[in-house]
C-alpha cells in the first residue's frame, strides 16, 4: 500500500510540474467553482433537512 501511495504521489507531482501556469489557473478556477457549487448545495440540503 505504501509503495502504491508513494508512486501515485510521484506521478501527480510529475504531472503538476508539466502543467503550465495557464493550466494551473484554469484548474484552480474549475475546482474553485466546483467547490462553490458543492458548498451551496450542501448548505441548502442542510437547511432543508433542519426544516423537516
PDBQT receptor file of N, H, CA, C and O in Angstrom, charges set to zero:
ATOM      1  N   UNK A   1       0.835  -1.204   0.000  1.00  0.00    +0.000 N 
ATOM      2  CA  UNK A   1       0.000   0.000   0.000  1.00  0.00    +0.000 C 
ATOM      3  C   UNK A   1       0.871   1.256   0.000  1.00  0.00    +0.000 C 
ATOM      4  O   UNK A   1       0.619   2.186  -0.766  1.00  0.00    +0.000 OA
ATOM      5  N   UNK A   2       1.885   1.284   0.849  1.00  0.00    +0.000 N 
ATOM      6  H   UNK A   2       2.090   0.528   1.471  1.00  0.00    +0.000 HD
ATOM      7  CA  UNK A   2       2.756   2.452   0.939  1.00  0.00    +0.000 C 
ATOM      8  C   UNK A   2       3.431   2.750  -0.391  1.00  0.00    +0.000 C 
ATOM      9  O   UNK A   2       3.521   3.904  -0.810  1.00  0.00    +0.000 OA
ATOM     10  N   UNK A   3       3.903   1.699  -1.050  1.00  0.00    +0.000 N 
ATOM     11  H   UNK A   3       3.830   0.761  -0.710  1.00  0.00    +0.000 HD
ATOM     12  CA  UNK A   3       4.570   1.884  -2.340  1.00  0.00    +0.000 C 
ATOM     13  C   UNK A   3       3.611   2.443  -3.386  1.00  0.00    +0.000 C 
ATOM     14  O   UNK A   3       3.991   3.286  -4.199  1.00  0.00    +0.000 OA
ATOM     15  N   UNK A   4       2.362   1.968  -3.361  1.00  0.00    +0.000 N 
ATOM     16  H   UNK A   4       2.054   1.284  -2.700  1.00  0.00    +0.000 HD
ATOM     17  CA  UNK A   4       1.364   2.457  -4.313  1.00  0.00    +0.000 C 
ATOM     18  C   UNK A   4       1.090   3.931  -4.082  1.00  0.00    +0.000 C 
ATOM     19  O   UNK A   4       1.011   4.712  -5.029  1.00  0.00    +0.000 OA
ATOM     20  N   UNK A   5       0.948   4.305  -2.827  1.00  0.00    +0.000 N 
ATOM     21  H   UNK A   5       1.013   3.670  -2.057  1.00  0.00    +0.000 HD
ATOM     22  CA  UNK A   5       0.672   5.702  -2.486  1.00  0.00    +0.000 C 
ATOM     23  C   UNK A   5       1.853   6.578  -2.894  1.00  0.00    +0.000 C 
ATOM     24  O   UNK A   5       1.669   7.646  -3.477  1.00  0.00    +0.000 OA
ATOM     25  N   UNK A   6       3.048   6.128  -2.589  1.00  0.00    +0.000 N 
ATOM     26  H   UNK A   6       3.198   5.260  -2.115  1.00  0.00    +0.000 HD
ATOM     27  CA  UNK A   6       4.256   6.882  -2.931  1.00  0.00    +0.000 C 
ATOM     28  C   UNK A   6       4.352   7.064  -4.446  1.00  0.00    +0.000 C 
ATOM     29  O   UNK A   6       4.676   8.147  -4.933  1.00  0.00    +0.000 OA
ATOM     30  N   UNK A   7       4.065   5.987  -5.182  1.00  0.00    +0.000 N 
ATOM     31  H   UNK A   7       3.801   5.107  -4.786  1.00  0.00    +0.000 HD
ATOM     32  CA  UNK A   7       4.111   6.038  -6.641  1.00  0.00    +0.000 C 
ATOM     33  C   UNK A   7       3.082   7.037  -7.170  1.00  0.00    +0.000 C 
ATOM     34  O   UNK A   7       3.372   7.824  -8.071  1.00  0.00    +0.000 OA
ATOM     35  N   UNK A   8       1.889   6.995  -6.605  1.00  0.00    +0.000 N 
ATOM     36  H   UNK A   8       1.653   6.356  -5.873  1.00  0.00    +0.000 HD
ATOM     37  CA  UNK A   8       0.814   7.892  -7.030  1.00  0.00    +0.000 C 
ATOM     38  C   UNK A   8       1.196   9.349  -6.790  1.00  0.00    +0.000 C 
ATOM     39  O   UNK A   8       0.967  10.206  -7.643  1.00  0.00    +0.000 OA
ATOM     40  N   UNK A   9       1.769   9.621  -5.640  1.00  0.00    +0.000 N 
ATOM     41  H   UNK A   9       1.955   8.925  -4.946  1.00  0.00    +0.000 HD
ATOM     42  CA  UNK A   9       2.189  10.986  -5.314  1.00  0.00    +0.000 C 
ATOM     43  C   UNK A   9       3.259  11.454  -6.297  1.00  0.00    +0.000 C 
ATOM     44  O   UNK A   9       3.221  12.593  -6.762  1.00  0.00    +0.000 OA
ATOM     45  N   UNK A  10       4.203  10.587  -6.610  1.00  0.00    +0.000 N 
ATOM     46  H   UNK A  10       4.234   9.662  -6.233  1.00  0.00    +0.000 HD
ATOM     47  CA  UNK A  10       5.256  10.941  -7.569  1.00  0.00    +0.000 C 
ATOM     48  C   UNK A  10       4.665  11.238  -8.943  1.00  0.00    +0.000 C 
ATOM     49  O   UNK A  10       5.079  12.186  -9.611  1.00  0.00    +0.000 OA
ATOM     50  N   UNK A  11       3.697  10.429  -9.362  1.00  0.00    +0.000 N 
ATOM     51  H   UNK A  11       3.360   9.659  -8.820  1.00  0.00    +0.000 HD
ATOM     52  CA  UNK A  11       3.034  10.651 -10.649  1.00  0.00    +0.000 C 
ATOM     53  C   UNK A  11       2.342  12.014 -10.669  1.00  0.00    +0.000 C 
ATOM     54  O   UNK A  11       2.460  12.769 -11.634  1.00  0.00    +0.000 OA
ATOM     55  N   UNK A  12       1.625  12.313  -9.597  1.00  0.00    +0.000 N 
ATOM     56  H   UNK A  12       1.529  11.700  -8.813  1.00  0.00    +0.000 HD
ATOM     57  CA  UNK A  12       0.907  13.590  -9.503  1.00  0.00    +0.000 C 
ATOM     58  C   UNK A  12       1.885  14.757  -9.544  1.00  0.00    +0.000 C 
ATOM     59  O   UNK A  12       1.642  15.748 -10.233  1.00  0.00    +0.000 OA
ATOM     60  N   UNK A  13       2.991  14.644  -8.809  1.00  0.00    +0.000 N 
ATOM     61  H   UNK A  13       3.189  13.839  -8.250  1.00  0.00    +0.000 HD
ATOM     62  CA  UNK A  13       3.988  15.709  -8.782  1.00  0.00    +0.000 C 
ATOM     63  C   UNK A  13       4.567  15.943 -10.177  1.00  0.00    +0.000 C 
ATOM     64  O   UNK A  13       4.768  17.087 -10.585  1.00  0.00    +0.000 OA
ATOM     65  N   UNK A  14       4.834  14.858 -10.909  1.00  0.00    +0.000 N 
ATOM     66  H   UNK A  14       4.671  13.928 -10.579  1.00  0.00    +0.000 HD
ATOM     67  CA  UNK A  14       5.359  14.996 -12.271  1.00  0.00    +0.000 C 
ATOM     68  C   UNK A  14       4.351  15.693 -13.179  1.00  0.00    +0.000 C 
ATOM     69  O   UNK A  14       4.716  16.550 -13.984  1.00  0.00    +0.000 OA
ATOM     70  N   UNK A  15       3.080  15.317 -13.040  1.00  0.00    +0.000 N 
ATOM     71  H   UNK A  15       2.784  14.621 -12.386  1.00  0.00    +0.000 HD
ATOM     72  CA  UNK A  15       2.043  15.951 -13.857  1.00  0.00    +0.000 C 
ATOM     73  C   UNK A  15       1.930  17.436 -13.532  1.00  0.00    +0.000 C 
ATOM     74  O   UNK A  15       1.787  18.265 -14.431  1.00  0.00    +0.000 OA
ATOM     75  N   UNK A  16       1.996  17.768 -12.245  1.00  0.00    +0.000 N 
ATOM     76  H   UNK A  16       2.112  17.094 -11.515  1.00  0.00    +0.000 HD
ATOM     77  CA  UNK A  16       1.908  19.169 -11.836  1.00  0.00    +0.000 C 
ATOM     78  C   UNK A  16       3.061  19.981 -12.408  1.00  0.00    +0.000 C 
ATOM     79  O   UNK A  16       2.876  21.128 -12.816  1.00  0.00    +0.000 OA
ATOM     80  N   UNK A  17       4.248  19.389 -12.439  1.00  0.00    +0.000 N 
ATOM     81  H   UNK A  17       4.399  18.457 -12.109  1.00  0.00    +0.000 HD
ATOM     82  CA  UNK A  17       5.409  20.091 -12.986  1.00  0.00    +0.000 C 
ATOM     83  C   UNK A  17       5.248  20.331 -14.485  1.00  0.00    +0.000 C 
ATOM     84  O   UNK A  17       5.722  21.338 -15.011  1.00  0.00    +0.000 OA
ATOM     85  N   UNK A  18       4.576  19.401 -15.172  1.00  0.00    +0.000 N 
ATOM     86  H   UNK A  18       4.191  18.583 -14.745  1.00  0.00    +0.000 HD
ATOM     87  CA  UNK A  18       4.372  19.534 -16.612  1.00  0.00    +0.000 C 
ATOM     88  C   UNK A  18       3.324  20.600 -16.941  1.00  0.00    +0.000 C 
ATOM     89  O   UNK A  18       3.346  21.189 -18.022  1.00  0.00    +0.000 OA
ATOM     90  N   UNK A  19       2.403  20.841 -15.998  1.00  0.00    +0.000 N 
ATOM     91  H   UNK A  19       2.385  20.362 -15.120  1.00  0.00    +0.000 HD
ATOM     92  CA  UNK A  19       1.339  21.811 -16.243  1.00  0.00    +0.000 C 
ATOM     93  C   UNK A  19       1.908  23.223 -16.331  1.00  0.00    +0.000 C 
ATOM     94  O   UNK A  19       2.771  23.603 -15.539  1.00  0.00    +0.000 OA
ATOM     95  N   UNK A  20       1.429  23.984 -17.279  1.00  0.00    +0.000 N 
ATOM     96  H   UNK A  20       0.728  23.676 -17.922  1.00  0.00    +0.000 HD
ATOM     97  CA  UNK A  20       1.859  25.375 -17.398  1.00  0.00    +0.000 C 
ATOM     98  C   UNK A  20       1.088  26.218 -16.380  1.00  0.00    +0.000 C 
ATOM     99  O   UNK A  20       0.138  25.738 -15.761  1.00  0.00    +0.000 OA
ATOM    100  N   UNK A  21       1.499  27.463 -16.213  1.00  0.00    +0.000 N 
ATOM    101  H   UNK A  21       2.270  27.852 -16.715  1.00  0.00    +0.000 HD
ATOM    102  CA  UNK A  21       0.802  28.367 -15.296  1.00  0.00    +0.000 C 
ATOM    103  C   UNK A  21      -0.653  28.541 -15.713  1.00  0.00    +0.000 C 
ATOM    104  O   UNK A  21      -1.547  28.596 -14.869  1.00  0.00    +0.000 OA
ATOM    105  N   UNK A  22      -0.881  28.628 -17.018  1.00  0.00    +0.000 N 
ATOM    106  H   UNK A  22      -0.154  28.584 -17.704  1.00  0.00    +0.000 HD
ATOM    107  CA  UNK A  22      -2.239  28.804 -17.534  1.00  0.00    +0.000 C 
ATOM    108  C   UNK A  22      -3.105  27.600 -17.168  1.00  0.00    +0.000 C 
ATOM    109  O   UNK A  22      -4.249  27.758 -16.741  1.00  0.00    +0.000 OA
ATOM    110  N   UNK A  23      -2.558  26.401 -17.338  1.00  0.00    +0.000 N 
ATOM    111  H   UNK A  23      -1.629  26.273 -17.685  1.00  0.00    +0.000 HD
ATOM    112  CA  UNK A  23      -3.278  25.178 -16.964  1.00  0.00    +0.000 C 
ATOM    113  C   UNK A  23      -3.637  25.211 -15.489  1.00  0.00    +0.000 C 
ATOM    114  O   UNK A  23      -4.756  24.877 -15.100  1.00  0.00    +0.000 OA
ATOM    115  N   UNK A  24      -2.672  25.620 -14.673  1.00  0.00    +0.000 N 
ATOM    116  H   UNK A  24      -1.763  25.892 -14.989  1.00  0.00    +0.000 HD
ATOM    117  CA  UNK A  24      -2.881  25.663 -13.227  1.00  0.00    +0.000 C 
ATOM    118  C   UNK A  24      -3.992  26.643 -12.877  1.00  0.00    +0.000 C 
ATOM    119  O   UNK A  24      -4.855  26.342 -12.052  1.00  0.00    +0.000 OA
ATOM    120  N   UNK A  25      -3.971  27.818 -13.505  1.00  0.00    +0.000 N 
ATOM    121  H   UNK A  25      -3.271  28.063 -14.175  1.00  0.00    +0.000 HD
ATOM    122  CA  UNK A  25      -5.014  28.825 -13.243  1.00  0.00    +0.000 C 
ATOM    123  C   UNK A  25      -6.384  28.278 -13.614  1.00  0.00    +0.000 C 
ATOM    124  O   UNK A  25      -7.339  28.396 -12.847  1.00  0.00    +0.000 OA
ATOM    125  N   UNK A  26      -6.473  27.674 -14.805  1.00  0.00    +0.000 N 
ATOM    126  H   UNK A  26      -5.697  27.577 -15.429  1.00  0.00    +0.000 HD
ATOM    127  CA  UNK A  26      -7.750  27.116 -15.260  1.00  0.00    +0.000 C 
ATOM    128  C   UNK A  26      -8.234  26.029 -14.311  1.00  0.00    +0.000 C 
ATOM    129  O   UNK A  26      -9.419  25.957 -13.984  1.00  0.00    +0.000 OA
ATOM    130  N   UNK A  27      -7.304  25.182 -13.874  1.00  0.00    +0.000 N 
ATOM    131  H   UNK A  27      -6.342  25.240 -14.140  1.00  0.00    +0.000 HD
ATOM    132  CA  UNK A  27      -7.663  24.098 -12.964  1.00  0.00    +0.000 C 
ATOM    133  C   UNK A  27      -8.179  24.658 -11.643  1.00  0.00    +0.000 C 
ATOM    134  O   UNK A  27      -9.203  24.210 -11.126  1.00  0.00    +0.000 OA
ATOM    135  N   UNK A  28      -7.459  25.644 -11.100  1.00  0.00    +0.000 N 
ATOM    136  H   UNK A  28      -6.628  26.008 -11.520  1.00  0.00    +0.000 HD
ATOM    137  CA  UNK A  28      -7.881  26.241  -9.827  1.00  0.00    +0.000 C 
ATOM    138  C   UNK A  28      -9.254  26.868  -9.948  1.00  0.00    +0.000 C 
ATOM    139  O   UNK A  28     -10.092  26.732  -9.057  1.00  0.00    +0.000 OA
ATOM    140  N   UNK A  29      -9.481  27.561 -11.067  1.00  0.00    +0.000 N 
ATOM    141  H   UNK A  29      -8.800  27.672 -11.791  1.00  0.00    +0.000 HD
ATOM    142  CA  UNK A  29     -10.771  28.211 -11.293  1.00  0.00    +0.000 C 
ATOM    143  C   UNK A  29     -11.872  27.152 -11.349  1.00  0.00    +0.000 C 
ATOM    144  O   UNK A  29     -12.920  27.301 -10.720  1.00  0.00    +0.000 OA
ATOM    145  N   UNK A  30     -11.624  26.081 -12.106  1.00  0.00    +0.000 N 
ATOM    146  H   UNK A  30     -10.773  25.960 -12.616  1.00  0.00    +0.000 HD
ATOM    147  CA  UNK A  30     -12.596  24.996 -12.254  1.00  0.00    +0.000 C 
ATOM    148  C   UNK A  30     -12.899  24.363 -10.905  1.00  0.00    +0.000 C 
ATOM    149  O   UNK A  30     -14.060  24.176 -10.542  1.00  0.00    +0.000 OA
ATOM    150  N   UNK A  31     -11.849  24.035 -10.168  1.00  0.00    +0.000 N 
ATOM    151  H   UNK A  31     -10.906  24.187 -10.462  1.00  0.00    +0.000 HD
ATOM    152  CA  UNK A  31     -12.017  23.384  -8.871  1.00  0.00    +0.000 C 
ATOM    153  C   UNK A  31     -12.718  24.323  -7.905  1.00  0.00    +0.000 C 
ATOM    154  O   UNK A  31     -13.591  23.900  -7.146  1.00  0.00    +0.000 OA
ATOM    155  N   UNK A  32     -12.341  25.595  -7.928  1.00  0.00    +0.000 N 
ATOM    156  H   UNK A  32     -11.632  25.939  -8.544  1.00  0.00    +0.000 HD
ATOM    157  CA  UNK A  32     -12.973  26.590  -7.054  1.00  0.00    +0.000 C 
ATOM    158  C   UNK A  32     -14.461  26.685  -7.329  1.00  0.00    +0.000 C 
ATOM    159  O   UNK A  32     -15.273  26.703  -6.404  1.00  0.00    +0.000 OA
ATOM    160  N   UNK A  33     -14.820  26.747  -8.615  1.00  0.00    +0.000 N 
ATOM    161  H   UNK A  33     -14.160  26.732  -9.366  1.00  0.00    +0.000 HD
ATOM    162  CA  UNK A  33     -16.226  26.821  -8.998  1.00  0.00    +0.000 C 
ATOM    163  C   UNK A  33     -16.965  25.581  -8.528  1.00  0.00    +0.000 C 
ATOM    164  O   UNK A  33     -18.075  25.673  -8.004  1.00  0.00    +0.000 OA
ATOM    165  N   UNK A  34     -16.350  24.423  -8.716  1.00  0.00    +0.000 N 
ATOM    166  H   UNK A  34     -15.448  24.348  -9.142  1.00  0.00    +0.000 HD
ATOM    167  CA  UNK A  34     -16.975  23.159  -8.318  1.00  0.00    +0.000 C 
ATOM    168  C   UNK A  34     -17.200  23.130  -6.816  1.00  0.00    +0.000 C 
ATOM    169  O   UNK A  34     -18.269  22.739  -6.347  1.00  0.00    +0.000 OA
ATOM    170  N   UNK A  35     -16.188  23.547  -6.064  1.00  0.00    +0.000 N 
ATOM    171  H   UNK A  35     -15.320  23.865  -6.445  1.00  0.00    +0.000 HD
ATOM    172  CA  UNK A  35     -16.321  23.566  -4.609  1.00  0.00    +0.000 C 
ATOM    173  C   UNK A  35     -17.455  24.473  -4.187  1.00  0.00    +0.000 C 
ATOM    174  O   UNK A  35     -18.230  24.140  -3.289  1.00  0.00    +0.000 OA
ATOM    175  N   UNK A  36     -17.552  25.629  -4.841  1.00  0.00    +0.000 N 
ATOM    176  H   UNK A  36     -16.923  25.899  -5.570  1.00  0.00    +0.000 HD
ATOM    177  CA  UNK A  36     -18.598  26.591  -4.504  1.00  0.00    +0.000 C 
ATOM    178  C   UNK A  36     -19.976  25.977  -4.740  1.00  0.00    +0.000 C 
ATOM    179  O   UNK A  36     -20.882  26.119  -3.918  1.00  0.00    +0.000 OA
ATOM    180  N   UNK A  37     -20.121  25.293  -5.876  1.00  0.00    +0.000 N 
ATOM    181  H   UNK A  37     -19.385  25.178  -6.543  1.00  0.00    +0.000 HD
ATOM    182  CA  UNK A  37     -21.398  24.653  -6.204  1.00  0.00    +0.000 C 
ATOM    183  C   UNK A  37     -21.733  23.598  -5.159  1.00  0.00    +0.000 C 
ATOM    184  O   UNK A  37     -22.863  23.541  -4.674  1.00  0.00    +0.000 OA
ATOM    185  N   UNK A  38     -20.755  22.760  -4.809  1.00  0.00    +0.000 N 
ATOM    186  H   UNK A  38     -19.837  22.807  -5.203  1.00  0.00    +0.000 HD
ATOM    187  CA  UNK A  38     -20.997  21.713  -3.815  1.00  0.00    +0.000 C 
ATOM    188  C   UNK A  38     -21.345  22.314  -2.461  1.00  0.00    +0.000 C 
ATOM    189  O   UNK A  38     -22.242  21.825  -1.774  1.00  0.00    +0.000 OA
ATOM    190  N   UNK A  39     -20.636  23.377  -2.073  1.00  0.00    +0.000 N 
ATOM    191  H   UNK A  39     -19.908  23.775  -2.631  1.00  0.00    +0.000 HD
ATOM    192  CA  UNK A  39     -20.882  24.011  -0.776  1.00  0.00    +0.000 C 
ATOM    193  C   UNK A  39     -22.290  24.587  -0.734  1.00  0.00    +0.000 C 
ATOM    194  O   UNK A  39     -22.989  24.458   0.271  1.00  0.00    +0.000 OA
ATOM    195  N   UNK A  40     -22.709  25.227  -1.835  1.00  0.00    +0.000 N 
ATOM    196  H   UNK A  40     -22.142  25.332  -2.652  1.00  0.00    +0.000 HD
ATOM    197  CA  UNK A  40     -24.048  25.809  -1.912  1.00  0.00    +0.000 C 
ATOM    198  C   UNK A  40     -25.101  24.717  -1.788  1.00  0.00    +0.000 C 
ATOM    199  O   UNK A  40     -26.073  24.858  -1.046  1.00  0.00    +0.000 OA
ATOM    200  N   UNK A  41     -24.897  23.626  -2.524  1.00  0.00    +0.000 N 
ATOM    201  H   UNK A  41     -24.107  23.511  -3.127  1.00  0.00    +0.000 HD
ATOM    202  CA  UNK A  41     -25.838  22.505  -2.486  1.00  0.00    +0.000 C 
ATOM    203  C   UNK A  41     -25.912  21.896  -1.094  1.00  0.00    +0.000 C 
ATOM    204  O   UNK A  41     -26.994  21.597  -0.589  1.00  0.00    +0.000 OA
ATOM    205  N   UNK A  42     -24.751  21.717  -0.483  1.00  0.00    +0.000 N 
ATOM    206  H   UNK A  42     -23.872  21.960  -0.893  1.00  0.00    +0.000 HD
ATOM    207  CA  UNK A  42     -24.682  21.120   0.846  1.00  0.00    +0.000 C 
ATOM    208  C   UNK A  42     -25.413  21.992   1.862  1.00  0.00    +0.000 C 
ATOM    209  O   UNK A  42     -26.171  21.487   2.690  1.00  0.00    +0.000 OA
ATOM    210  N   UNK A  43     -25.183  23.304   1.795  1.00  0.00    +0.000 N 
ATOM    211  H   UNK A  43     -24.567  23.714   1.122  1.00  0.00    +0.000 HD
ATOM    212  CA  UNK A  43     -25.837  24.237   2.710  1.00  0.00    +0.000 C 
ATOM    213  C   UNK A  43     -27.350  24.163   2.546  1.00  0.00    +0.000 C 
ATOM    214  O   UNK A  43     -28.085  24.109   3.532  1.00  0.00    +0.000 OA
ATOM    215  N   UNK A  44     -27.813  24.160   1.295  1.00  0.00    +0.000 N 
ATOM    216  H   UNK A  44     -27.216  24.204   0.494  1.00  0.00    +0.000 HD
ATOM    217  CA  UNK A  44     -29.248  24.102   1.028  1.00  0.00    +0.000 C 
ATOM    218  C   UNK A  44     -29.836  22.790   1.556  1.00  0.00    +0.000 C 
ATOM    219  O   UNK A  44     -30.905  22.791   2.165  1.00  0.00    +0.000 OA
ATOM    220  N   UNK A  45     -29.144  21.682   1.325  1.00  0.00    +0.000 N 
ATOM    221  H   UNK A  45     -28.275  21.682   0.831  1.00  0.00    +0.000 HD
ATOM    222  CA  UNK A  45     -29.621  20.386   1.806  1.00  0.00    +0.000 C 
ATOM    223  C   UNK A  45     -29.701  20.356   3.325  1.00  0.00    +0.000 C 
ATOM    224  O   UNK A  45     -30.639  19.791   3.887  1.00  0.00    +0.000 OA
ATOM    225  N   UNK A  46     -28.720  20.962   3.992  1.00  0.00    +0.000 N 
ATOM    226  H   UNK A  46     -27.958  21.421   3.535  1.00  0.00    +0.000 HD
ATOM    227  CA  UNK A  46     -28.733  21.010   5.457  1.00  0.00    +0.000 C 
ATOM    228  C   UNK A  46     -29.930  21.806   5.952  1.00  0.00    +0.000 C 
ATOM    229  O   UNK A  46     -30.596  21.406   6.906  1.00  0.00    +0.000 OA
ATOM    230  N   UNK A  47     -30.202  22.935   5.302  1.00  0.00    +0.000 N 
ATOM    231  H   UNK A  47     -29.660  23.260   4.526  1.00  0.00    +0.000 HD
ATOM    232  CA  UNK A  47     -31.342  23.768   5.705  1.00  0.00    +0.000 C 
ATOM    233  C   UNK A  47     -32.649  23.019   5.496  1.00  0.00    +0.000 C 
ATOM    234  O   UNK A  47     -33.538  23.067   6.345  1.00  0.00    +0.000 OA
ATOM    235  N   UNK A  48     -32.769  22.322   4.359  1.00  0.00    +0.000 N 
ATOM    236  H   UNK A  48     -32.046  22.283   3.669  1.00  0.00    +0.000 HD
ATOM    237  CA  UNK A  48     -33.977  21.537   4.086  1.00  0.00    +0.000 C 
ATOM    238  C   UNK A  48     -34.152  20.447   5.139  1.00  0.00    +0.000 C 
ATOM    239  O   UNK A  48     -35.261  20.199   5.611  1.00  0.00    +0.000 OA
ATOM    240  N   UNK A  49     -33.049  19.803   5.499  1.00  0.00    +0.000 N 
ATOM    241  H   UNK A  49     -32.148  20.005   5.115  1.00  0.00    +0.000 HD
ATOM    242  CA  UNK A  49     -33.093  18.729   6.489  1.00  0.00    +0.000 C 
ATOM    243  C   UNK A  49     -33.520  19.274   7.850  1.00  0.00    +0.000 C 
ATOM    244  O   UNK A  49     -34.335  18.662   8.540  1.00  0.00    +0.000 OA
ATOM    245  N   UNK A  50     -32.969  20.424   8.234  1.00  0.00    +0.000 N 
ATOM    246  H   UNK A  50     -32.307  20.922   7.674  1.00  0.00    +0.000 HD
ATOM    247  CA  UNK A  50     -33.309  21.020   9.528  1.00  0.00    +0.000 C 
ATOM    248  C   UNK A  50     -34.771  21.454   9.558  1.00  0.00    +0.000 C 
ATOM    249  O   UNK A  50     -35.429  21.372  10.595  1.00  0.00    +0.000 OA
ATOM    250  N   UNK A  51     -35.272  21.914   8.417  1.00  0.00    +0.000 N 
ATOM    251  H   UNK A  51     -34.738  21.980   7.575  1.00  0.00    +0.000 HD
ATOM    252  CA  UNK A  51     -36.652  22.393   8.338  1.00  0.00    +0.000 C 
ATOM    253  C   UNK A  51     -37.653  21.242   8.452  1.00  0.00    +0.000 C 
ATOM    254  O   UNK A  51     -38.765  21.430   8.946  1.00  0.00    +0.000 OA
ATOM    255  N   UNK A  52     -37.260  20.059   7.997  1.00  0.00    +0.000 N 
ATOM    256  H   UNK A  52     -36.356  19.906   7.596  1.00  0.00    +0.000 HD
ATOM    257  CA  UNK A  52     -38.207  18.930   8.005  1.00  0.00    +0.000 C 
ATOM    258  C   UNK A  52     -38.335  18.295   9.376  1.00  0.00    +0.000 C 
ATOM    259  O   UNK A  52     -39.091  17.338   9.545  1.00  0.00    +0.000 OA
TER     260      UNK A  52
